[in-house]
Amino acid sequence: MPEKDDHRPPVPRPGWKTLAPEKSPDATFWPAALALGSVLLLWGLVSSLILTAAGLAVMAVSIAAWLGELRHE
């Protein structure tokens, strides 16, 4: 016989407090852009200066934008 689902919150022990739920940051695509920038940077180190510069630019923009989003949450 399956157990009954009980959706009541647990009762804290005496002297304990129930913590407020933590808010996680909103989803963003800037970490993926940062990964793309690092791939371009490393690929550019072995192939051409243009890819290295593009990788640095993408990394700089994505770090700045990601930190800007985190600061304004």
C-alpha distance (Angstrom), angle and dihedral (degrees) to the residues before:
residue distance angle dihedral
M1 . . .
P2 3.83 . .
E3 3.77 118.7 .
K4 3.78 119.1 -106.5
D5 3.83 114.2 -102.8
D6 3.78 108.6 -120.9
H7 3.81 112.1 -165.3
R8 3.77 97.4 -179.8
P9 3.82 115.6 120.7
P10 3.79 114.7 -106.2
V11 3.78 117.1 -96.4
P12 3.82 111.3 -118.1
R13 3.78 119.2 -124.0
P14 3.80 117.8 -103.8
G15 3.83 110.2 -74.3
W16 3.83 93.2 18.7
K17 3.80 125.2 111.2
T18 3.78 128.0 -142.7
L19 3.79 107.9 -118.1
A20 3.77 122.3 -131.4
P21 3.81 113.3 -110.4
E22 3.80 114.4 -96.8
K23 3.78 118.8 -119.7
S24 3.77 112.8 -131.8
P25 3.81 119.5 -148.6
D26 3.79 119.2 -95.8
A27 3.79 118.4 -97.3
T28 3.79 115.5 -93.9
F29 3.79 137.4 177.2
W30 3.82 95.7 -138.0
P31 3.84 94.9 97.2
A32 3.81 88.6 57.0
A33 3.80 90.2 48.7
L34 3.81 89.2 50.4
A35 3.80 89.8 51.9
L36 3.81 90.2 50.1
G37 3.80 89.9 50.5
S38 3.79 92.1 51.6
V39 3.81 91.2 49.3
L40 3.81 90.6 50.4
L41 3.79 90.6 47.3
L42 3.80 93.9 51.1
W43 3.80 93.1 41.9
G44 3.78 88.8 49.6
L45 3.80 91.9 53.2
V46 3.80 89.8 63.7
S47 3.80 99.0 35.0
S48 3.82 118.8 24.3
L49 3.76 145.6 -13.0
I50 3.82 91.7 -123.9
L51 3.82 92.5 62.8
T52 3.79 90.4 46.3
A53 3.80 90.9 53.4
A54 3.81 91.6 45.5
G55 3.81 90.3 49.9
L56 3.79 91.9 50.5
A57 3.80 91.2 48.3
V58 3.81 93.8 49.0
M59 3.81 90.8 46.8
A60 3.81 93.1 49.3
V61 3.81 93.5 48.3
S62 3.80 93.8 45.9
I63 3.82 94.1 47.6
A64 3.80 91.6 48.5
A65 3.81 93.5 46.4
W66 3.81 93.8 44.7
L67 3.80 92.8 50.0
G68 3.81 89.4 45.5
E69 3.80 90.6 54.8
L70 3.79 92.1 47.6
R71 3.81 92.7 49.8
H72 3.82 92.7 52.4
E73 3.80 98.1 49.5
